[in-house]
């Protein structure tokens, strides 16, 4: 019983999809206060594009078919738009 009394249950944080816009907004505020500007949305888009290209390259390296790639992406619960971009890159390899 004493062990359970000392156990701390962590608070579940919102998802990454919820946190990302807040993080981008906070970074923009900090950069603006420091007199610097950055297009955080452009940076975020570039990161997403690079991740998409990497995913497509990995699928190609493993020799997966499109149906196998779809099965993998569905198991990862990727957004449909992200899945489409990955497949588009994959088809151009």
N, C-alpha and C positions, 0 to 999 in steps of 0.2 A: 504493500500500500504506500509506503513512504516513497518508493521509486516513482510511482505515478504522480504523486503530489509535486515532485520536482521536475517532471517532464514538461518542457515548453513546446507547445504546438505552434509551428510557424504559420504566419498569415499568408494565405495564397495570394500572390500578386496577379494583377491583370495580365492578359496575354501579351505577346510581343507586338501583335497588331494594334493593341490599345496603347502600349508604351511608346512605340516608335514615333508617332507624331509629337508626343509630349517631349521626347528626348530631342528631336530635331528642333522644336520650338525653343527649348531651353538652351541648346547649343547656339542657336541664332541670336538669342538674347545676350548671351555671354560674349559672343564675338562682336556684336554691335556695341556693347558697353566698352569693349577694349579697342574700339575704333577700327575693327576689321570687319570685312563682309565676306560672306561665303554663301553660295547658292547650295544649301544643304539638300534641296530636292534634286538638284543635278548630281550631286555626289551620291545620293541614295539610288538614283536611277542607274548610275554607272556601276555601282556595286552590284545591283540586281542583275544588270546585263552581264557582268563578268561571272557572277555565280551561275547564271543560266548557261553561258558558254562552257564553263567547267563541267556542269552536270551533263551536258550533251557530249562532251569529250569523254567523260568517264563511261557513259553508256556505250559509246562507240568502242572504247578500248576493251570493254567486257564483251563486245560482240552481240549486244542485245538487239532484239527485233523491236519494232514499234509497239507491238502488243505487250511484250515483256516490259518495255519502258513504261507504258501506261499502267501496268500492274504495280510496278515499283512506285510510281508517282502517286497513284491512288492510295497505296499503303502509307505514304508519307503525308497524305492529306494536303497536298499542295493546291494553291489556288488554280482555278482553271486557266486563267490568263498566263500564269507562270508555266503551267504544263504546256500550253500552246507554244510559248516562246522557246521552251526547251526542245520540243519536237521540231520546230522550225529550224533551229540551229543544227539539230541532229541531221535533218534531211539535207543540209548544205555541206555536210562533212564529206 
